[in-house]
């Protein structure tokens, strides 16, 4: 159960980072 929770947290963190990167791309296009 704890491993599953960790996996979900990892996935959520990755999604957060991806969203931040997308925001960066939208706000400061290269």
N, CA, C and O atoms as a Maestro MAE file, in Angstrom:
{
 s_m_m2io_version
 :::
 2.0.0
}

f_m_ct {
 s_m_title
 :::
 protein
 m_atom[120] {
  # First column is atom index #
  i_m_mmod_type
  r_m_x_coord
  r_m_y_coord
  r_m_z_coord
  i_m_residue_number
  s_m_chain_name
  s_m_pdb_residue_name
  s_m_pdb_atom_name
  i_m_atomic_number
  :::
  1 25 0.846 -1.204 0.000 1 A "UNK " " N  " 7
  2 3 0.000 0.000 0.000 1 A "UNK " " CA " 6
  3 2 0.883 1.257 0.000 1 A "UNK " " C  " 6
  4 15 0.618 2.214 -0.728 1 A "UNK " " O  " 8
  5 25 1.928 1.239 0.821 2 A "UNK " " N  " 7
  6 3 2.819 2.404 0.911 2 A "UNK " " CA " 6
  7 2 3.550 2.621 -0.414 2 A "UNK " " C  " 6
  8 15 3.731 3.753 -0.863 2 A "UNK " " O  " 8
  9 25 3.969 1.500 -1.035 3 A "UNK " " N  " 7
  10 3 4.673 1.591 -2.320 3 A "UNK " " CA " 6
  11 2 3.763 2.228 -3.369 3 A "UNK " " C  " 6
  12 15 4.206 3.056 -4.165 3 A "UNK " " O  " 8
  13 25 2.483 1.832 -3.363 4 A "UNK " " N  " 7
  14 3 1.523 2.384 -4.321 4 A "UNK " " CA " 6
  15 2 1.400 3.895 -4.102 4 A "UNK " " C  " 6
  16 15 1.391 4.673 -5.057 4 A "UNK " " O  " 8
  17 25 1.308 4.292 -2.845 5 A "UNK " " N  " 7
  18 3 1.191 5.721 -2.524 5 A "UNK " " CA " 6
  19 2 2.428 6.465 -3.026 5 A "UNK " " C  " 6
  20 15 2.321 7.549 -3.600 5 A "UNK " " O  " 8
  21 25 3.597 5.873 -2.804 6 A "UNK " " N  " 7
  22 3 4.841 6.495 -3.276 6 A "UNK " " CA " 6
  23 2 4.827 6.640 -4.790 6 A "UNK " " C  " 6
  24 15 5.245 7.662 -5.333 6 A "UNK " " O  " 8
  25 25 4.339 5.600 -5.466 7 A "UNK " " N  " 7
  26 3 4.301 5.616 -6.929 7 A "UNK " " CA " 6
  27 2 3.405 6.755 -7.406 7 A "UNK " " C  " 6
  28 15 3.760 7.489 -8.328 7 A "UNK " " O  " 8
  29 25 2.247 6.897 -6.776 8 A "UNK " " N  " 7
  30 3 1.305 7.963 -7.153 8 A "UNK " " CA " 6
  31 2 1.950 9.326 -6.902 8 A "UNK " " C  " 6
  32 15 1.825 10.234 -7.724 8 A "UNK " " O  " 8
  33 25 2.641 9.469 -5.765 9 A "UNK " " N  " 7
  34 3 3.292 10.736 -5.439 9 A "UNK " " CA " 6
  35 2 4.354 11.070 -6.482 9 A "UNK " " C  " 6
  36 15 4.484 12.218 -6.906 9 A "UNK " " O  " 8
  37 25 5.112 10.051 -6.890 10 A "UNK " " N  " 7
  38 3 6.160 10.256 -7.898 10 A "UNK " " CA " 6
  39 2 5.528 10.732 -9.192 10 A "UNK " " C  " 6
  40 15 6.003 11.679 -9.821 10 A "UNK " " O  " 8
  41 25 4.445 10.061 -9.585 11 A "UNK " " N  " 7
  42 3 3.759 10.416 -10.821 11 A "UNK " " CA " 6
  43 2 3.246 11.852 -10.729 11 A "UNK " " C  " 6
  44 15 3.370 12.620 -11.683 11 A "UNK " " O  " 8
  45 25 2.668 12.215 -9.578 12 A "UNK " " N  " 7
  46 3 2.118 13.556 -9.388 12 A "UNK " " CA " 6
  47 2 3.240 14.586 -9.505 12 A "UNK " " C  " 6
  48 15 3.060 15.643 -10.109 12 A "UNK " " O  " 8
  49 25 4.396 14.271 -8.925 13 A "UNK " " N  " 7
  50 3 5.538 15.178 -8.970 13 A "UNK " " CA " 6
  51 2 5.990 15.379 -10.414 13 A "UNK " " C  " 6
  52 15 6.276 16.498 -10.837 13 A "UNK " " O  " 8
  53 25 6.049 14.277 -11.163 14 A "UNK " " N  " 7
  54 3 6.469 14.356 -12.569 14 A "UNK " " CA " 6
  55 2 5.478 15.221 -13.345 14 A "UNK " " C  " 6
  56 15 5.881 16.067 -14.143 14 A "UNK " " O  " 8
  57 25 4.186 15.008 -13.111 15 A "UNK " " N  " 7
  58 3 3.161 15.801 -13.810 15 A "UNK " " CA " 6
  59 2 3.309 17.278 -13.470 15 A "UNK " " C  " 6
  60 15 3.156 18.142 -14.333 15 A "UNK " " O  " 8
  61 25 3.609 17.559 -12.206 16 A "UNK " " N  " 7
  62 3 3.797 18.941 -11.775 16 A "UNK " " CA " 6
  63 2 4.970 19.573 -12.509 16 A "UNK " " C  " 6
  64 15 4.882 20.704 -12.987 16 A "UNK " " O  " 8
  65 25 6.073 18.830 -12.593 17 A "UNK " " N  " 7
  66 3 7.271 19.342 -13.281 17 A "UNK " " CA " 6
  67 2 6.962 19.578 -14.751 17 A "UNK " " C  " 6
  68 15 7.360 20.590 -15.328 17 A "UNK " " O  " 8
  69 25 6.236 18.618 -15.357 18 A "UNK " " N  " 7
  70 3 5.879 18.754 -16.783 18 A "UNK " " CA " 6
  71 2 5.017 19.992 -16.983 18 A "UNK " " C  " 6
  72 15 5.224 20.746 -17.933 18 A "UNK " " O  " 8
  73 25 4.051 20.205 -16.093 19 A "UNK " " N  " 7
  74 3 3.178 21.387 -16.209 19 A "UNK " " CA " 6
  75 2 4.000 22.668 -16.069 19 A "UNK " " C  " 6
  76 15 3.771 23.640 -16.788 19 A "UNK " " O  " 8
  77 25 4.956 22.663 -15.142 20 A "UNK " " N  " 7
  78 3 5.817 23.835 -14.965 20 A "UNK " " CA " 6
  79 2 6.621 24.096 -16.233 20 A "UNK " " C  " 6
  80 15 6.767 25.238 -16.668 20 A "UNK " " O  " 8
  81 25 7.141 23.014 -16.819 21 A "UNK " " N  " 7
  82 3 7.918 23.156 -18.055 21 A "UNK " " CA " 6
  83 2 7.040 23.715 -19.166 21 A "UNK " " C  " 6
  84 15 7.468 24.590 -19.920 21 A "UNK " " O  " 8
  85 25 5.805 23.209 -19.269 22 A "UNK " " N  " 7
  86 3 4.872 23.687 -20.297 22 A "UNK " " CA " 6
  87 2 4.595 25.181 -20.064 22 A "UNK " " C  " 6
  88 15 4.562 25.966 -21.011 22 A "UNK " " O  " 8
  89 25 4.398 25.559 -18.804 23 A "UNK " " N  " 7
  90 3 4.153 26.969 -18.482 23 A "UNK " " CA " 6
  91 2 5.343 27.823 -18.918 23 A "UNK " " C  " 6
  92 15 5.170 28.917 -19.455 23 A "UNK " " O  " 8
  93 25 6.544 27.314 -18.682 24 A "UNK " " N  " 7
  94 3 7.757 28.039 -19.076 24 A "UNK " " CA " 6
  95 2 7.780 28.223 -20.583 24 A "UNK " " C  " 6
  96 15 8.100 29.297 -21.091 24 A "UNK " " O  " 8
  97 25 7.430 27.142 -21.291 25 A "UNK " " N  " 7
  98 3 7.435 27.183 -22.757 25 A "UNK " " CA " 6
  99 2 6.417 28.220 -23.243 25 A "UNK " " C  " 6
  100 15 6.676 28.963 -24.190 25 A "UNK " " O  " 8
  101 25 5.252 28.255 -22.578 26 A "UNK " " N  " 7
  102 3 4.200 29.186 -23.003 26 A "UNK " " CA " 6
  103 2 4.557 30.632 -22.648 26 A "UNK " " C  " 6
  104 15 4.288 31.550 -23.422 26 A "UNK " " O  " 8
  105 25 5.168 30.827 -21.467 27 A "UNK " " N  " 7
  106 3 5.478 32.189 -21.027 27 A "UNK " " CA " 6
  107 2 6.746 32.719 -21.691 27 A "UNK " " C  " 6
  108 15 6.834 33.906 -22.006 27 A "UNK " " O  " 8
  109 25 7.741 31.832 -21.908 28 A "UNK " " N  " 7
  110 3 8.994 32.267 -22.537 28 A "UNK " " CA " 6
  111 2 9.328 31.328 -23.689 28 A "UNK " " C  " 6
  112 15 10.178 30.451 -23.537 28 A "UNK " " O  " 8
  113 25 8.682 31.491 -24.830 29 A "UNK " " N  " 7
  114 3 8.989 30.617 -25.968 29 A "UNK " " CA " 6
  115 2 10.402 30.851 -26.485 29 A "UNK " " C  " 6
  116 15 10.864 31.986 -26.592 29 A "UNK " " O  " 8
  117 25 11.071 29.756 -26.800 30 A "UNK " " N  " 7
  118 3 12.463 29.874 -27.264 30 A "UNK " " CA " 6
  119 2 12.481 29.988 -28.793 30 A "UNK " " C  " 6
  120 15 13.551 30.097 -29.391 30 A "UNK " " O  " 8
  :::
 }
 m_bond[119] {
  # First column is bond index #
  i_m_from
  i_m_to
  i_m_order
  :::
  1 1 2 1
  2 2 3 1
  3 3 4 2
  4 3 5 1
  5 5 6 1
  6 6 7 1
  7 7 8 2
  8 7 9 1
  9 9 10 1
  10 10 11 1
  11 11 12 2
  12 11 13 1
  13 13 14 1
  14 14 15 1
  15 15 16 2
  16 15 17 1
  17 17 18 1
  18 18 19 1
  19 19 20 2
  20 19 21 1
  21 21 22 1
  22 22 23 1
  23 23 24 2
  24 23 25 1
  25 25 26 1
  26 26 27 1
  27 27 28 2
  28 27 29 1
  29 29 30 1
  30 30 31 1
  31 31 32 2
  32 31 33 1
  33 33 34 1
  34 34 35 1
  35 35 36 2
  36 35 37 1
  37 37 38 1
  38 38 39 1
  39 39 40 2
  40 39 41 1
  41 41 42 1
  42 42 43 1
  43 43 44 2
  44 43 45 1
  45 45 46 1
  46 46 47 1
  47 47 48 2
  48 47 49 1
  49 49 50 1
  50 50 51 1
  51 51 52 2
  52 51 53 1
  53 53 54 1
  54 54 55 1
  55 55 56 2
  56 55 57 1
  57 57 58 1
  58 58 59 1
  59 59 60 2
  60 59 61 1
  61 61 62 1
  62 62 63 1
  63 63 64 2
  64 63 65 1
  65 65 66 1
  66 66 67 1
  67 67 68 2
  68 67 69 1
  69 69 70 1
  70 70 71 1
  71 71 72 2
  72 71 73 1
  73 73 74 1
  74 74 75 1
  75 75 76 2
  76 75 77 1
  77 77 78 1
  78 78 79 1
  79 79 80 2
  80 79 81 1
  81 81 82 1
  82 82 83 1
  83 83 84 2
  84 83 85 1
  85 85 86 1
  86 86 87 1
  87 87 88 2
  88 87 89 1
  89 89 90 1
  90 90 91 1
  91 91 92 2
  92 91 93 1
  93 93 94 1
  94 94 95 1
  95 95 96 2
  96 95 97 1
  97 97 98 1
  98 98 99 1
  99 99 100 2
  100 99 101 1
  101 101 102 1
  102 102 103 1
  103 103 104 2
  104 103 105 1
  105 105 106 1
  106 106 107 1
  107 107 108 2
  108 107 109 1
  109 109 110 1
  110 110 111 1
  111 111 112 2
  112 111 113 1
  113 113 114 1
  114 114 115 1
  115 115 116 2
  116 115 117 1
  117 117 118 1
  118 118 119 1
  119 119 120 2
  :::
 }
}
